[in-house]
């Protein structure tokens, strides 16, 4: 009997792992993304004649826990109706028992790729504020994302923002997945991955208490930390736990013991960054949750105040800095008043000559 | 405060100061200062009203400043075209330069601080 070549075997393996959608209303399209928990495919909904995205539990990890987690993710997203959160249309099961859910197929770019195309500081900050909105909405509904990172934020062609991958999200009322005290067992995270096990999330963007596996202490402020890391990334291209981030660079995996990410990089890594913004990042990235903004709304409000040229709560000002901020905020009026006074003085001098 | 009303108020206040400043640049006009201040105030209010109405239609600080500057310049030119009744002298530079800059300030203020119809208070 003739033996199959490696290439043919790989192909067979791929085909065998593809979801069998017979008995469902969907026709399989191509693979869109792959994560630790599932694979996302494009698919055509025959009933409604539209293209959707199907997230299916990956064949190689289709254990009951992962299946339950995907169902949970679908349920959480379905309860969060917000323009910044991808709507779930349907949940179902394949003939082999794997669970899938159908959602809107999102077109656009991931934030880590999009960030470099946002030229001005103001636009980056406004983009950040749009990321905060769905997260704050989820918090208001008792849901903590726990895996916020640029790779989980999509920016659409019209600047619309969608927060993705709620696979490790937690509802406030849910019992914790693990208890602090036991040594945490972090699993390396792939680029799209949400590590699961005792420590859930992505190390570079993970709050220290989450990294230590202190599940009881993880609350909305863990998302505040992750948003602070995203803000830092948007402003400097760096994250608290690494020196340089770019879409081409391989994502660091975490094989070592649970530990908090490194401290905020020094100001010199981003010499052009205004001190008030640096202070906002610093407060959001405080190692102790009590030192952070209490809510995402508070963080967003401070960023908004910076955009408006107002005083930010994270940055105490002396009189000189206050005067500089005032001058920056009212530079047009100051220029006009100075021009008026100079002109008056010139006219006075001319009249006296 | 809505934009036309804000324009009237700011234009009026700046007009008063602009009129009084004539005492510095042209002290010989002191006997006519009351008339100058009234005229300057009315001129400022007119510029403010024009800038305010434009600000209701167009939301742009640059356009607001340009409209205020142009309206201030035009009205100041009309005033400057009238000679001093005592000396027969024209004060083109002394009236048109401050008038146009004051107009620009009024235009800026209406765009920056005025409330458009339907906008929430506070």
Interface residues (C-beta under 8 A of the other chain):
Chain A: X332 X333 X336 X337 X339 X340 X343 X344 X347 X348 X350 X351
Chain B: X21 X24 X25 X26 X27 X61 X65 X93 X94 X97 X98 X101 X102 X104 X105 X108 X109 X112
